[in-house]
Amino acid sequence: MAVEAVIWDFGGVFTTSPFEAFNRMEAERGLPKDLVRRVNSTNPDSNAWALFERNEIDAARFDTLFLEESTALGHPLRGADVLPLLNGQLRPRMVAALQACKQRFKVGCITNNVVSMHSPGQDTTQRSAGAMAQVMPLFDAIIESSKAGVRKPDPKIYLMMCDLLAVKPEACVYLDDLGINCKPAAGLGMTAIKVVDVDQTLAELSAATGLAFGAEQPA
């Protein structure tokens, strides 16, 4: 089936991955590498991160629950110390690719986020809010987990986007930096691209869509 829509994750796709910031913080504090990832992958449907991304708890409760969960793994870490690390630097080539796709296809965004991430008045989210302000108006449809009450990798959120765009899953390309989120998209019939780096992503996106994307400009 011909491609009709390209659906994108936001963080780690249009911005640098927060996992890079998590690892830097872990190294600075003498914590085990990927501790934050371990906390987030333990009881992934009901842990603090999942509840917060579905907007079922507020930031204060997230702070408390995340501390309890990290303590249970032997390394106490407050949730309030993790949230500022979600901000990443914008990737201009990915934004340009979105603009090119928009000329031919429908484009949508499915993002797991928390309410504080789209509150531009908060100092810890200024960079994220600025990046979102540049990119979000380009999409034909947006689903935010904190507003929809459902989050990836629940297949329902992908089908919700297909309904919004009026396309079948088989006619979609889906991009995400997490394999766990690509798997259900592929299971529904989408062409799933795991974002590892910009060059690899654009090469795979070009192969899937037939579009050509510009190379990185020399400094």
Buried (B, 14 or more C-beta within 10 A) or exposed (E): EEBBBBBBBBBBBBBBBBBEBBBEBBEEEEBEEBBBEBBBEBEEEEBBBBBBBBBEBEBEBBBBBBBBBBEEEEBEBEBBBBBBBBBBEBBEBBBEBBEBBBEEBBBBBBBBBBBBBBEEEBEBBEBBBEBBEEBBEBBBBBBBBBBBEBBBBBBEBBEBBBEBBEBBBBBBBBBBBBEEBBBBBBEBBBBBBBBEEBEEBBEBBBEBBEBEBEEEEEE
